[in-house]
Amino acid sequence: MRYRQLGRTGPRVSAISMGRGSQPVKFGDPLEKEFHETIRRALDLGINFFDSSDAYWNTRHEVLLGRAVQGRRHKALIATKFGNIDLPDGRKATNGKPEYVFQCCDASLKRLGIDVIDVYYLHRVDPNTPIEETVGAMSRLVEQGKVRYLGLCEAGPNTVRRAHKVHPLAALQTEYSLWARDCEAEILPVCRKLGIAYVAYAPLGRGLLTGNIKTVDDIPESDRRRKHPRFHPENLTRNVELVAQLGAIAADMGATNAQLALAWLLAQGDDIVPIPGTNHVRNVEQNAAAADVEVTDDELRRLNQVFAIGAGAGERYGPTVLKGVGL
């Protein structure tokens, strides 16, 4: 495994790190054992950076991740997030109030079963709370020894600048893949100017770039991806055509679709850290191997042409969710 610096002063993290698996795991479910084995296998492969949130699987992801790294905590850097909440009526909301920051941190530490969170993110920017107040409270967690490094998720350029003035940010986590390249225009240059690493979530386009999804019927009826415009039938046909071209390039290289998609991201700069999510050992092995896939200038040119900004059909989120990103 290769490693990269997380920001100017942050820790060294694996070039391919790990996000949450797309399939929710319930306590006692047979998949819990496989989730545990996948995390342990990731550690064996040199993956050392694991991403969670108090919003994932109704807080279960933090609990399961904490259990999986027991006995090997010294080899694992753990990131988690707060501030992305569900209202009683099912609508999404945000909370970045200082008192909520402290409450959430203590709760996450308890669920994870650890003494300190390595990277603590604001999951979504709260438009009703000045970012200076939220990050100010987060910085006090650093002073208290409960958190080592800070980050934001899905924040816009001005918010990143304002937050970074309050306390240096180690990372910004936002979607980035062959499908989602809008960050290249503004937010990525700002991160680079300030020395903030870019943690790329959904680097495989929520599974679409793997080539395993051909029609909507390949997605379980309860899967939230059915609500994403990229997977709507009228858009999916076009997107599958693009993925077929990715597959052809990957086949010529002797790589899988997923490996090439991840290798493309790594080639965008040493400050990019993809965090593909999986609950399966075979997938984490495949993802880890992407760190050693070399992409030529010609292959990069071909991929950039096929997946030029705007080439894919459909936004990454629906209009209601998009209102909460890039603030």
N, C-alpha and C positions, 0 to 999 in steps of 0.2 A: 504494500500500500504506500502511496505517496501522501505527503502532508503539506498543508498550507497554513499560513498565518491568518488568524482571525482578527483582522484589523491591525493597527500599528503596534499595539501592545498586548493583544489578546493571545490565547493559547494556540498551540499547533494542533490542527484538527485534520482528520483524514480527508483526502481530496474527494472521495465519495463517502458521505456520511449517511445518516439514516433518519427519516421522518416516520410518522405513524403509518401503519398499514391501512389500506383503504377499507378493509373488511373489519367491522367492529368485533371485538372479542368480549364475551361475557364471562364473568367469573364462573369457573367450573366447566365451561364449554371445552370440548376436546381441542378446539383451536388455541386455547390458552397454553397448552403444552407446546404446541408448535411455535407460538409467539415467543415463548421463553427460549426454546431451542434456537430460534432465528437470531435473537439478540446475542446469545452466547456464541453462535457461529460467527456473527459479525465481529465480535471482539477477537475471536481467533484469527480472523482475516485482517486484523489491524484497523478496523473501523472503530473510532473512539468517540464520535460525536453523535449524540442521540437527542432528537427533538420531540418535545411533548407539549401539552397545554392542558389547563384545567377544563377546557372546553371539549377535549377529545374523549369520545365514548362516555360522556357524562362523568368525567374525572377518572374513569377506570384505567385509561391509558397510563396516567401517572403511577397508579398503584402497580400495574403489571410491569411497567418499565423498572420501577424501583425493586420489585422482586427479582426481575431477570438479572440485574447487575449486582445483586448481593454476593459478597465474597470477591467481587472483581471491580468494586467501585473505583479503585485506584487506576483502573484502565479506561474508565468511562467519563467523558465530559457530558454533563446533562444540561440541556436547555429546556425551559418551559415558559409558558406564557399566561397572561391574565388579561382581563378587560373585554373579552368577547362573550357576551352573555345572552341567554335566552329569556325572554319575558314570559309570564304565565300564559299569554295568549298565543305563544309560539313565534312571535316576531323576534328578530335579532336586535340587539342593542349593544351599547358600549358603556364602560364605566372606567374612567381614569382618575377618579377622585383619590386624593392622597390617602385617606383612611382606608379605602378599598385596596390600595396597593399593599399596605401592611397586612391586612386581613388575608388577602389571597396568597401572599408569599408564605406566611406561616402555615396555611392550609396545604399548599403544595409541598412544602418541606415534610410535613407529616405524612402525606400520601406517598411521597417518593421514598420516605424512610432514610433521608440523608440530612446532613448538617448544613450544607451550603449548595446553592444552585449555581452552576458554572456560568450560564448565560440566561438572564431573565429579560423576556421581551414584553412589551405592551402589544397585545395581540391585534388590536384595532384602535385607532386614534379616537378619542372621545371628543367630539366637536364642542361639547359643552364645558370642557375643562381645559384650561390653557396647558399646552404640552409642557411648559416650564414647571407647572405645579406637579404634574404626573412624574416627570423625570426627576424633579427635585426629591420627591418621596422615594423613588427608586434608588437614587444616589445614597440616601440614608441607609438603605438596606446594605449597600456596599460597605458603608462605614461601620455598620453593625456586624459585618462578617457573615451575613446570611446569603449574600450574592457576590459573585466575583466580577462579572461583566454585564453590561446592559445592551439592549437592542430594541429596535422597533420593527413592526411588521406592517406592510402595505401603507407606509407613510409617504406623503408627497415631498418634493425637494425642499420646500420652505420649512416644513415641519421638521425634517431631518436636520437642517441647519440650526434651527432654534433649539432643538433638543440637544444637539452636540455641544452647543455653547454652555449648557447647564452641566452636562457630564459627558465625557467622551463615550461615543457609542462604538462597540466592537463590531456590530453587524446590523444590517438591515435584511429582514427576511421578506421576500416578495416572490410571486410566481415568476419563473423564467424558464423558457424552453423554446424549442423550435416553433411552437405554436404561439408563445407569448413573449414577444420581443420589444414591446413598447417601452420597456424600461431603458433600452439602449439610448433613447433620445435625450432624456433629462436626468432620471434618478440615478442611473449607473455612473454617469460623469460626476455627479455631486458626491456620491459615495467615494469615488476614487480621489477626488480633490481633498476630501476630509480624512481619507485613510480608513474608511469603513468597509469591512468585508461584505460581500453580497451572498447571502444564503438563499439558494434557489429552491423553492418548494414546487411540487408538482412538475419536476423536470422531465417526466415521461408523459406529460399531458394527461394526467389522471388515467394512464393506461392506454390511451389511444395510440401513442407512438410505438407501443410494443407490437402492433399489428394483430393483436388478438381480438380486437373489436371490429367487426365488419358491418354489423347492423345493430339496431336498438335492441333486438332480441338477445344479443350477447351480453346485455346488461341486466342484472336482476331487477325485477319490478320495483323493489323497495330501495334500490340504489339511488342516492341523491344525484348522481351524474345525469340521470334522465332529465333533471331540471336545468342542466347547463346547456345553453344554446349550442355549444359545439357538438353536442350529442343529439340534437334534435334531428329527426329523419331528413328534413330538407337541407341540413348542413352536413350531416354525417357522410352522405354519399361523396361529396366533394372532398372531405377530409380524408376519407379512406383512400381516395385516389392519390393524394399527396403522400400518405404513409406507404403506399405501394412503391413509390419512387425512393423513399428512405430505405425500404427493404431491399431494393435492387442494389443500391450503393453498399449497404451493409453486407449483402451476400458476396459482392465482389471483394470485400475486405476480409471475409471470413469472420465477421462479427454478427451479433444479433442486432435487431432494431434498437433495443434498449441500450445496448452498449454503445452504439454509434451516437444515439441521441445524447447520452451522458458525456461521451468523449467530445462531442461538439461543444457542449457547455464548458467543459474544462479548458478547451482551446480558446475560449473567449477571454481568458485572463486568469492569472494566479490568485486573484481575489474572489473568484467564484467557487462556491461550495455547494454542490447539488445534494439534496437530501431525499432521494427516492424512498418511498415507504413500501414495506412488504411484511407479510406475516409468514413467509415461506422461505425455508433454508435455500432451496434451489435458486430462488430469485436474488437473495442477498449475495450468493456466490457469483451469480452472473453480473450483478451490479458492481461488485467490488472489482471484478476483472476489467471493467471499463476504464479503470485508472491507468491501465497499461496499453490501451488501444491508441495507436498513433494515427492521427488524421492528417493527410497531406494537404497542401494548399489547394490542390485541384479538387479534392473531396470537399473541403470547406466551401470552395466557390460553388460547387454543384448544390450543396445543401442550402447555402444562402440564397441561391436562385430559386430553388423549389419552395423553400419556406421563407420567402421574402415577407416583410411586414405587410399584413393584409391578405396574404395568399390563402390562409385558412378561412373557413366559413363559420361565423358565429362568435359572439363574445365569450370570454372565459367565465363570466358570471351573468346572471340575469340582472335587469336594471335596478331592482331593489337592493341587491347585494352590492352592486357596483357603486352605489351612492356612498358606501362606507369605506371605499379604498381610495388611496391616493390623496387623503386629506392632509 
